[in-house]
Amino acid sequence: MRWDIFCRVIDNFGDVGVTWRLARDLASRGQAVRLWLDDSAALAWMAASGAPGVEVRAWADGDDFGDPGDIVVEAFGCDPPPGFVAAMAQRQPPPCWINLEYLSAEDYVERSHGLRSPQPGGLDKWFFYPGFTARTGGLLREPGLLAARAAFDRPAWLAAQGIEARAGERLVSLFCYDNPAIPALLDSLAAAPTLLLLTPGAAQHQVQQTPPGLRTIALPWLAQSDYDRLLWACDLNFVRGEDSLVRAIWAGAPFVWQIYPQGDGVHAGKLAAFLARFGAAAVPGLADLWSAWNGLRAGWPGLPGASAWQRACAGWCDGLAAQDDLATQLLAFTQRRLPG
């Protein structure tokens, strides 16, 4: 089938990161994908080699977008161009129109997933929600991802990146937004020999000096595949937003999530829903740590015990891997709604 995926890049890299992963995953399964982006700059380092079956097109208002494909995906409610929507209404049969929503652990996702929204011109838009339960659209997970993780050669990959850990030193990755809890985190990490791997952007800007016992390395921009391997290589990962959260889950290692902060404070409820879904109560101190890292709790609680944390993350990864991934579910969902 032919797919048109539309994405407006609001800020950071999560929007383009999610849609590129989806486009590449679909293409690997024999689909033909046009990915329409209003800002594709991040793909220069995120996916410099492109992917067979994916055509990246510039989304500029007023352009001619050609004939719509069989399936049209608007990522995160970005609204396809009006002229393109008009062409969708003229197409016979009309495309299957999907609104791919943001990831959330909140209860409304199960109620809203798969709902139909009638649109002008006789079109239907279908809401597709990623999520963590069997009643949602699942998570992006390419075929073979966990097998690749199991076969991962950690020492060889680290050596190829020029990263040399000392004996007994734990590896920690840091990908974050601006965060006033950084000094407290650095003190906690320095309590044991630690090599902190800093991603470009906010992490490198905020970590300029470190206490004794803590070494740092500033990383370059990594392709998505190498970012996955960074998470596999580390004993603890700090991630942010949506795309890196999902990749940290598949790494099966302890992680801390910095949720995208929203001015109205709604992110606090979203974080609480995720912690409840994860079962954070089984790891003493984990909910307090995540709350402090996200500025929702005064004081710094320190890091939880590594063994219980590791067991919880590995178990959750295995449980989620037993569910169908997002692309598998999306293919089945759209095929049920196309004629014939």
BAZA-758298 format. One record per residue: y, x, z of N, C-alpha, C in turn; residue in one letter. Coordinates in steps of 0.02 Angstrom, whole numbers, padded with zeros to 5 digits, always signed. Layout:
<pts>
YXZYXZYXZa...
</pts>
This chain:
<pts>
-00060+00042+00000+00000+00000+00000+00062+00044+00000m+00117+00015-00022+00181+00050-00023+00222+00026+00037r+00248+00075+00074+00286+00061+00135+00358+00087+00127w+00405+00047+00153+00474+00070+00161+00489+00069+00236d+00506+00128+00264+00523+00133+00335+00596+00153+00340i+00635+00112+00375+00707+00125+00384+00721+00147+00455f+00764+00198+00461+00782+00224+00527+00853+00249+00526c+00893+00224+00573+00959+00252+00587+00953+00300+00646r+00977+00361+00637+00973+00411+00690+01034+00403+00735v+01023+00374+00793+01079+00359+00839+01103+00422+00873i+01058+00456+00908+01075+00520+00939+01009+00555+00956d+01015+00618+00977+00956+00657+00994+00907+00658+00934n+00841+00661+00948+00793+00670+00894+00736+00621+00896f+00735+00576+00946+00679+00531+00954+00670+00483+00897g+00724+00456+00870+00719+00406+00816+00684+00436+00755d+00710+00493+00732+00680+00524+00673+00611+00552+00690v+00602+00574+00752+00537+00601+00772+00482+00549+00769g+00496+00490+00795+00446+00436+00795+00431+00413+00724v+00483+00401+00685+00472+00375+00617+00439+00427+00572t+00454+00491+00581+00420+00541+00542+00346+00544+00560w+00330+00542+00624+00260+00543+00644+00223+00482+00615r+00255+00423+00617+00223+00364+00589+00213+00371+00514l+00265+00393+00478+00260+00400+00406+00205+00449+00387a+00202+00505+00421+00151+00556+00407+00081+00529+00422r+00075+00493+00477+00010+00466+00497-00014+00415+00445d+00030+00370+00424+00011+00320+00374-00008+00354+00308l+00030+00403+00287+00016+00437+00224-00052+00473+00227a-00069+00500+00285-00134+00535+00292-00192+00486+00284s-00178+00421+00291-00230+00370+00284-00227+00336+00215r-00192+00367+00167-00193+00343+00099-00136+00297+00081g-00087+00288+00126-00030+00245+00111+00025+00286+00076q+00067+00252+00037+00125+00283+00005+00188+00262+00043a+00226+00310+00068+00280+00295+00114+00346+00323+00089v+00397+00280+00088+00466+00303+00080+00500+00297+00148r+00526+00352+00174+00560+00353+00238+00635+00359+00225l+00672+00306+00242+00743+00303+00230+00780+00323+00294w+00818+00378+00291+00854+00404+00349+00928+00412+00333l+00971+00393+00380+01042+00405+00370+01062+00475+00392d+01016+00511+00425+01028+00581+00444+00959+00615+00450d+00942+00654+00402+00877+00687+00401+00880+00760+00421s+00936+00782+00450+00946+00853+00464+00891+00882+00508a+00868+00843+00558+00819+00869+00605+00752+00885+00571a+00738+00854+00515+00675+00868+00480+00672+00940+00454l+00729+00972+00448+00730+01041+00423+00690+01087+00468a+00688+01074+00534+00646+01113+00579+00587+01074+00607w+00594+01009+00610+00541+00967+00638+00481+00961+00590m+00495+00959+00525+00442+00951+00475+00464+00983+00410a+00475+01049+00412+00505+01084+00356+00461+01081+00293a+00396+01074+00301+00350+01074+00244+00338+01004+00217s+00368+00953+00248+00356+00885+00226+00284+00864+00239g+00262+00812+00203+00194+00788+00209+00174+00753+00145a+00113+00764+00120+00091+00728+00060+00094+00653+00070p+00121+00619+00021+00124+00546+00024+00186+00518+00057g+00230+00562+00084+00292+00539+00115+00351+00563+00074v+00392+00516+00054+00453+00531+00016+00513+00516+00061e+00551+00566+00079+00610+00556+00121+00670+00541+00076v+00701+00485+00089+00758+00463+00049+00819+00455+00094r+00878+00470+00066+00941+00462+00103+00962+00389+00105a+00978+00366+00164+01002+00297+00173+01078+00299+00177w+01109+00279+00123+01182+00273+00120+01199+00202+00101a+01240+00169+00141+01257+00099+00128+01288+00093+00058d+01267+00042+00022+01291+00031-00046+01248+00060-00100g+01199+00102-00080+01154+00132-00130+01105+00080-00157d+01075+00097-00213+01021+00058-00242+00956+00084-00212d+00920+00040-00177+00859+00061-00143+00796+00046-00183f+00804+00019-00243+00747+00005-00284+00708-00056-00260g+00649-00065-00289+00608-00123-00271+00574-00112-00204d+00574-00163-00161+00541-00157-00096+00466-00146-00104p+00437-00111-00056+00365-00102-00056+00328-00161-00027g+00264-00153-00015+00223-00206+00013+00241-00220+00086d+00261-00168+00121+00277-00173+00193+00343-00139+00206i+00386-00172+00243+00451-00145+00261+00454-00140+00337v+00468-00081+00362+00472-00069+00434+00544-00050+00451v+00576-00089+00493+00640-00068+00521+00627-00041+00591e+00644+00022+00602+00631+00053+00666+00687+00036+00715a+00667+00010+00772+00713-00002+00827+00770-00049+00809f+00754-00100+00770+00804-00152+00755+00863-00127+00714g+00851-00080+00667+00907-00049+00631+00934-00092+00574c+00900-00146+00555+00922-00191+00501+00925-00155+00434d+00878-00169+00389+00881-00140+00321+00944-00162+00285p+00964-00127+00232+01025-00145+00196+01022-00217+00170p+01078-00254+00172+01077-00324+00149+01050-00333+00079p+01069-00288+00033+01045-00294-00035+00970-00285-00040g+00943-00241+00002+00871-00231+00003+00835-00292+00031f+00865-00323+00082+00835-00384+00111+00836-00440+00058v+00891-00445+00020+00893-00495-00033+00838-00483-00085a+00826-00419-00101+00772-00403-00148+00704-00420-00118a+00697-00412-00053+00635-00431-00020+00621-00506-00029m+00675-00547-00023+00667-00620-00030+00647-00639-00101a+00666-00598-00151+00650-00613-00220+00580-00589-00240q+00553-00544-00202+00488-00514-00219+00432-00565-00207r+00386-00568-00252+00328-00613-00246+00263-00574-00252q+00223-00574-00200+00237-00604-00134+00288-00561-00096p+00323-00590-00047+00371-00551-00009+00336-00498+00033p+00372-00445+00049+00342-00393+00092+00327-00420+00162p+00283-00386+00195+00274-00397+00267+00328-00356+00303c+00370-00390+00341+00429-00359+00371+00415-00349+00445w+00418-00286+00467+00402-00267+00536+00464-00238+00570i+00478-00262+00631+00527-00229+00674+00488-00189+00725n+00485-00123+00715+00451-00078+00762+00498-00065+00821l+00480-00089+00879+00524-00087+00937+00516-00022+00977e+00560-00014+01027+00556+00043+01072+00495+00036+01118y+00471+00092+01141+00415+00093+01188+00438+00073+01257l+00399+00030+01290+00414+00010+01359+00349-00009+01393s+00347+00000+01459+00290-00022+01500+00303-00089+01533a+00359-00121+01519+00376-00183+01552+00332-00241+01528e+00327-00292+01570+00281-00348+01556+00300-00387+01493d+00365-00390+01476+00386-00430+01419+00356-00404+01354y+00335-00341+01352+00308-00313+01290+00245-00351+01269v+00201-00365+01317+00140-00402+01300+00156-00472+01275e+00207-00503+01303+00225-00571+01282+00258-00571+01213r+00293-00518+01196+00333-00517+01135+00298-00485+01076s+00247-00446+01089+00213-00411+01035+00181-00460+00986h+00195-00451+00921+00166-00492+00869+00201-00558+00856g+00258-00570+00889+00293-00633+00878+00328-00633+00810l+00332-00694+00780+00364-00703+00715+00436-00727+00725r+00481-00700+00683+00551-00720+00684+00571-00742+00613s+00576-00808+00599+00596-00830+00532+00666-00805+00514p+00674-00782+00452+00736-00754+00428+00761-00793+00367q+00826-00788+00350+00851-00822+00290+00814-00800+00228p+00811-00844+00178+00777-00828+00115+00703-00837+00118g+00678-00870+00171+00607-00883+00176+00566-00824+00200g+00599-00772+00225+00563-00713+00250+00544-00722+00323l+00493-00686+00344+00473-00681+00413+00478-00609+00436d+00504-00599+00496+00504-00533+00527+00457-00536+00587k+00415-00484+00593+00366-00482+00647+00383-00425+00695w+00381-00441+00759+00397-00391+00810+00334-00354+00831f+00338-00288+00825+00281-00245+00841+00302-00197+00896f+00270-00204+00954+00290-00165+01013+00237-00112+01029y+00256-00048+01027+00212+00002+01057+00201-00013+01131p+00148+00014+01159+00137+00000+01230+00074+00034+01256g+00059+00017+01318+00006+00053+01355-00054+00009+01370f-00056-00051+01344-00112-00096+01358-00141-00122+01293t-00200-00154+01299-00234-00181+01240-00197-00239+01209a-00148-00267+01244-00110-00323+01217-00044-00301+01185r-00038-00237+01171+00021-00210+01137-00002-00173+01074t+00046-00141+01040+00031-00105+00978+00006-00034+00988g-00002-00012+01050-00030+00054+01062+00021+00110+01053g-00004+00171+01050+00037+00231+01046+00019+00271+00983l+00069+00306+00956+00056+00349+00899+00007+00404+00919l-00048+00409+00883-00098+00461+00894-00136+00472+00830r-00121+00526+00795-00153+00539+00731-00228+00551+00740e-00268+00534+00691-00340+00548+00695-00352+00623+00705p-00396+00638+00751-00413+00708+00764-00368+00744+00812g-00316+00711+00839-00269+00746+00883-00304+00773+00945l-00342+00732+00979-00373+00755+01041-00428+00806+01028l-00461+00801+00971-00510+00853+00953-00475+00919+00941a-00416+00917+00909-00377+00979+00898-00355+01008+00965a-00337+00966+01012-00317+00990+01078-00376+01024+01113r-00435+00993+01107-00494+01022+01139-00512+01091+01110a-00497+01101+01046-00513+01164+01013-00455+01214+01015a-00402+01197+01049-00341+01237+01049-00353+01305+01082f-00331+01357+01047-00335+01426+01073-00269+01444+01105d-00263+01432+01169-00200+01442+01205-00174+01513+01200r-00215+01564+01217-00189+01633+01213-00164+01652+01143p-00202+01632+01092-00182+01651+01024-00116+01618+01005a-00108+01553+01022-00046+01519+01005+00014+01549+01042w+00006+01563+01106+00061+01594+01144+00079+01662+01115l+00029+01701+01097+00043+01767+01068+00081+01760+01002a+00062+01710+00962+00096+01700+00898+00169+01681+00907a+00185+01650+00963+00254+01631+00978+00293+01687+01014q+00259+01742+01030+00291+01796+01067+00299+01780+01141g+00257+01735+01167+00261+01715+01238+00205+01750+01275i+00223+01791+01325+00174+01829+01363+00182+01811+01437e+00133+01774+01462+00133+01756+01533+00100+01812+01573a+00127+01823+01633+00098+01873+01677+00039+01843+01715r-00003+01886+01742-00062+01863+01779-00040+01819+01837a-00071+01760+01843-00056+01714+01897+00007+01673+01888g+00038+01678+01830+00101+01643+01818+00086+01576+01784e+00113+01521+01812+00105+01456+01779+00157+01449+01724r+00141+01409+01675+00187+01396+01619+00214+01325+01625l+00279+01318+01619+00313+01254+01624+00361+01248+01565v+00360+01191+01530+00408+01178+01476+00462+01131+01501s+00523+01141+01476+00579+01099+01497+00615+01073+01435l+00612+01007+01425+00649+00972+01372+00684+00915+01408f+00750+00915+01409+00785+00868+01452+00854+00851+01424c+00884+00800+01453+00955+00785+01445+00992+00824+01499y+01059+00819+01499+01097+00847+01555+01072+00817+01620d+01062+00860+01670+01029+00836+01731+01054+00876+01791n+01088+00843+01839+01113+00879+01898+01058+00903+01944p+00996+00881+01933+00940+00903+01976+00911+00970+01954a+00938+01000+01901+00911+01063+01876+00908+01117+01930i+00961+01130+01970+00956+01183+02020+00900+01171+02070p+00890+01109+02092+00836+01094+02139+00768+01107+02106a+00761+01089+02042+00699+01102+02007+00685+01177+02004l+00735+01216+01987+00725+01288+01981+00702+01318+02047l+00731+01295+02102+00709+01320+02168+00636+01302+02181d+00617+01240+02162+00547+01219+02172+00500+01262+02130s+00518+01274+02068+00474+01313+02024+00469+01385+02048l+00522+01411+02078+00522+01481+02100+00478+01493+02160a+00454+01440+02192+00410+01447+02250+00343+01478+02232a+00325+01475+02168+00264+01508+02143+00282+01543+02078a+00248+01598+02061+00265+01633+01999+00262+01586+01938p+00317+01581+01903+00323+01531+01850+00361+01560+01790t+00336+01545+01731+00372+01559+01669+00395+01493+01641l+00461+01484+01638+00491+01421+01616+00512+01428+01543l+00484+01386+01500+00498+01389+01428+00550+01335+01412l+00608+01358+01389+00667+01315+01380+00674+01295+01307l+00674+01230+01294+00686+01206+01226+00761+01211+01210t+00780+01212+01146+00850+01216+01128+00888+01154+01152p+00954+01163+01161+00995+01106+01182+01009+01107+01255g+01004+01049+01286+01025+01041+01356+00988+01087+01404a+00924+01099+01393+00886+01141+01439+00914+01212+01439a+00926+01241+01381+00951+01309+01378+01024+01313+01403q+01063+01261+01390+01132+01262+01413+01137+01260+01489h+01091+01225+01521+01096+01214+01593+01063+01269+01635q+01015+01304+01606+00979+01356+01643+01006+01424+01621v+01053+01450+01658+01083+01514+01643+01061+01568+01692q+01053+01550+01755+01030+01596+01807+00972+01565+01843q+00925+01606+01864+00866+01580+01898+00853+01619+01962t+00822+01586+02012+00805+01621+02074+00747+01669+02064p+00738+01717+02109+00681+01763+02103+00615+01725+02102p+00568+01750+02063+00504+01717+02056+00499+01673+01995g+00555+01663+01962+00556+01619+01903+00583+01657+01843l+00542+01662+01791+00564+01692+01728+00575+01636+01677r+00617+01650+01628+00630+01601+01576+00625+01633+01507t+00607+01593+01458+00610+01612+01387+00644+01555+01350i+00694+01571+01310+00727+01521+01268+00690+01515+01202a+00664+01456+01189+00625+01444+01129+00670+01426+01070l+00648+01438+01009+00682+01412+00950+00662+01338+00939p+00694+01305+00891+00671+01239+00872+00599+01244+00847w+00558+01199+00870+00487+01199+00851+00471+01140+00806l+00429+01151+00757+00401+01096+00718+00362+01050+00764a+00354+00987+00743+00319+00940+00787+00250+00965+00806q+00214+00994+00760+00146+01018+00775+00148+01073+00827s+00198+01117+00824+00203+01171+00873+00229+01144+00940d+00270+01093+00939+00291+01064+01003+00230+01034+01039y+00186+01001+01001+00124+00976+01031+00086+01033+01065d+00081+01089+01031+00043+01145+01057+00079+01177+01117r+00144+01174+01118+00180+01197+01177+00159+01156+01238l+00156+01090+01230+00135+01047+01285+00063+01061+01305l+00019+01074+01257-00051+01090+01273-00055+01156+01311w-00010+01203+01296-00014+01270+01325+00013+01272+01397a+00052+01222+01417+00086+01226+01482+00047+01190+01537c+00058+01212+01598+00027+01182+01657+00067+01121+01681d+00131+01118+01662+00176+01063+01682+00228+01056+01628l+00242+00994+01608+00290+00981+01555+00344+00932+01579n+00406+00949+01567+00462+00903+01577+00484+00879+01508f+00483+00813+01498+00497+00784+01433+00551+00730+01441v+00576+00707+01383+00630+00658+01385+00620+00608+01328r+00652+00549+01334+00652+00501+01280+00583+00471+01268g+00569+00455+01205+00506+00420+01187+00455+00465+01154e+00474+00502+01103+00425+00540+01065+00391+00592+01107d+00430+00632+01145+00399+00685+01184+00359+00657+01243s+00378+00598+01268+00338+00566+01320+00267+00553+01296l+00261+00523+01237+00194+00508+01210+00155+00572+01198v+00188+00624+01174+00152+00686+01162+00130+00719+01228r+00170+00711+01280+00150+00737+01346+00089+00699+01372a+00087+00634+01360+00028+00595+01381-00034+00623+01347i-00031+00636+01282-00090+00661+01246-00107+00732+01265w-00060+00769+01295-00076+00837+01318-00123+00835+01378a-00123+00780+01416-00168+00772+01472-00152+00816+01531g-00093+00846+01533-00072+00890+01588-00017+00855+01628a-00004+00877+01689+00051+00848+01729+00116+00850+01690p+00155+00796+01696+00220+00794+01661+00268+00752+01703f+00332+00763+01688+00387+00726+01719+00430+00700+01662v+00448+00637+01664+00485+00604+01611+00556+00591+01632w+00604+00612+01591+00674+00592+01599+00687+00537+01549q+00695+00476+01575+00706+00419+01532+00778+00421+01506i+00788+00392+01447+00855+00390+01419+00901+00350+01465y+00954+00380+01492+00996+00343+01540+01041+00292+01504p+01046+00233+01534+01087+00180+01506+01141+00160+01557q+01200+00147+01531+01258+00135+01575+01250+00076+01621g+01211+00026+01601+01203-00033+01643+01147-00026+01694d+01116+00032+01696+01064+00046+01745+00997+00015+01730g+00988-00015+01671+00926-00048+01656+00867+00001+01652v+00883+00065+01642+00829+00115+01638+00791+00122+01704h+00822+00102+01760+00787+00107+01824+00726+00061+01825a+00734+00000+01801+00678-00047+01797+00625-00023+01749g+00646+00007+01693+00598+00032+01644+00556+00089+01673k+00590+00133+01712+00553+00188+01743+00504+00162+01795l+00525+00113+01835+00481+00085+01885+00420+00052+01853a+00430+00019+01797+00374-00013+01762+00325+00039+01737a+00351+00095+01712+00307+00148+01688+00267+00178+01745f+00300+00192+01801+00266+00221+01858+00210+00175+01883l+00224+00110+01883+00173+00062+01905+00114+00061+01856a+00129+00062+01792+00077+00061+01741+00035+00124+01745r+00067+00180+01757+00032+00244+01762-00011+00248+01825f+00009+00213+01878-00026+00218+01941-00002+00277+01982g+00064+00286+01983+00093+00345+02016+00078+00347+02091a+00063+00289+02121+00050+00288+02193-00011+00330+02211a-00055+00343+02163-00115+00383+02176-00099+00457+02184a-00038+00478+02166-00017+00548+02172+00040+00551+02222v+00028+00571+02284+00081+00571+02334+00142+00611+02312p+00200+00580+02316+00263+00613+02300+00284+00608+02228g+00240+00582+02183+00257+00582+02112+00314+00534+02097l+00311+00474+02123+00364+00425+02109+00431+00450+02136a+00431+00482+02194+00493+00510+02221+00521+00564+02176d+00477+00607+02151+00499+00661+02106+00530+00632+02043l+00496+00584+02011+00523+00555+01950+00589+00520+01963w+00595+00486+02019+00657+00452+02035+00714+00501+02046s+00700+00556+02081+00751+00607+02092+00771+00641+02027a+00723+00655+01985+00737+00687+01921+00781+00643+01876w+00775+00578+01885+00814+00530+01846+00876+00506+01882n+00895+00538+01937+00957+00521+01972+00954+00454+02008g+00894+00430+02025+00886+00364+02056+00866+00370+02129l+00867+00431+02156+00849+00442+02226+00888+00502+02251r+00915+00498+02310+00950+00555+02340+00900+00605+02367a+00918+00668+02364+00875+00720+02389+00821+00741+02339g+00792+00798+02353+00741+00825+02308+00675+00830+02345w+00623+00796+02322+00560+00793+02360+00513+00851+02347p+00527+00893+02298+00480+00945+02280+00427+00920+02232g+00380+00964+02215+00328+00948+02166+00264+00925+02202l+00230+00875+02175+00167+00852+02204+00112+00905+02198p+00057+00893+02233+00000+00937+02227-00028+00936+02157g-00045+00995+02131-00063+01001+02061-00129+00967+02045a-00178+00971+02089-00245+00947+02071-00248+00871+02063s-00218+00834+02110-00218+00761+02104-00177+00739+02044a-00123+00774+02032-00079+00759+01975-00116+00770+01909w-00151+00826+01905-00190+00841+01845-00243+00789+01832q-00279+00769+01884-00332+00719+01876-00303+00652+01851r-00245+00633+01879-00214+00569+01860-00193+00571+01787a-00162+00625+01765-00138+00629+01696-00196+00633+01646c-00247+00671+01663-00305+00676+01618-00341+00609+01613a-00348+00575+01670-00382+00510+01669-00343+00458+01630g-00277+00459+01637-00236+00410+01600-00239+00423+01526w-00237+00486+01507-00243+00505+01436-00309+00479+01408c-00363+00490+01444-00428+00468+01419-00431+00391+01413d-00402+00356+01461-00402+00283+01458-00363+00257+01399g-00304+00286+01386-00264+00264+01330-00297+00282+01263l-00333+00338+01262-00366+00359+01200-00423+00311+01180a-00446+00272+01228-00499+00224+01212-00472+00163+01175a-00406+00154+01174-00374+00099+01138-00358+00122+01067q-00353+00074+01021-00333+00090+00953-00262+00117+00953d-00250+00167+00911-00183+00197+00906-00136+00151+00867d-00072+00168+00867-00021+00125+00838-00030+00116+00763l-00042+00169+00726-00048+00163+00653-00109+00121+00635a-00164+00129+00670-00224+00088+00658-00208+00015+00669t-00174+00000+00723-00157-00070+00738-00106-00097+00688q-00058-00056+00669-00007-00079+00622-00038-00095+00554l-00084-00053+00531-00117-00066+00468-00156-00133+00471l-00192-00144+00525-00230-00206+00531-00183-00266+00536a-00128-00259+00573-00080-00313+00584-00049-00334+00517f-00028-00285+00477+00005-00301+00414-00044-00328+00362t-00103-00302+00361-00153-00326+00312-00170-00399+00324q-00170-00420+00387-00184-00491+00401-00129-00537+00377r-00069-00508+00364-00012-00550+00346+00008-00542+00273r-00030-00504+00235-00017-00497+00163-00065-00543+00125l-00042-00573+00071-00085-00617+00031-00146-00579+00004p-00202-00614+00002-00262-00585-00027-00299-00539+00018g
</pts>
